[in-house]
Amino acid sequence: MTPGDLLTLKEACARMFRGSITPSTLKAEIDRGNLAVYQIGRRYYVTVAGLAEMVEKCRVTPKARDHGPERDR
């Protein structure tokens, strides 16, 4: 697969995420602006590169742990 290959949402779920997400999850990311989509006819397509960009946009940065005030001993 090359970065510019077009995949349907169903194909993207199966090939890139091994079925762990559904097309509706990708549609939600499209609505959030995290995934570029192409509509050809009635079908929606995404690229491999677009999916990689989406994964980076959805990356969660761990919060610093708050250890709270020191206790008197």
N, C-alpha and C positions, 0 to 999 in steps of 0.2 A: 504494500500500500504506500502511495506517495502522499505528501502533505496536501496536495490539491485534489485528491480523489473525492468525488461526491458520494455520499452515503445517504440513504433514506434514514429517517429517525429510528426506524425499527432495526435497520442494518447497523447503525451506529451503536445502539444498545447491545446488540448481539456481539459485534466484533470488537468494539473498543472497551466495553464494560462487562463483557461476558454474561450479559443478561441480568446484571445486578441492579440496573435501573430500567425504567420504562420510558417509552416515548413521551408520556405526559410529564415526566421529570425534565426531559430536554425542552419540551414546550414551555415549562415554567422558567427555565434558564433563558430561553429566547425572550420571554416576556420581561424578565429582569434586566435584559440587555447584556447578559453574559455570554451569549452564543449567537454568532452570525448565522443567518438562515437564508436559503435561496428557495424560491417557489417556482417550480417548473410544472405548468399545468396545475393539477390539484395536489401534487405531492410537494413535501418540504424536504430539502436536502441540506446537509451540513458537510464541511470538509474535515479531514483528519486534523489539519492545522487549526481550524476553528475549535475543534474539541479540545486540543491541547491548550489553547488560549483560555478556554472556559475553565478548565481544571485549575489553571493558575489564578484566574480571577476568583474562583471559589475557595481558594486556599485560606485556611483559618490560621491566624497568628496566635500562638499560645499567650495567654495573659500571664503577667508576672504574678507570682504567688505573694499573697499578703500574709505575712507571718504574724501580724498583729503586734501589740505592745509586749515587751519583755515582762515576764512575771518576776516579782520580787521573790527571792528565795530565802 
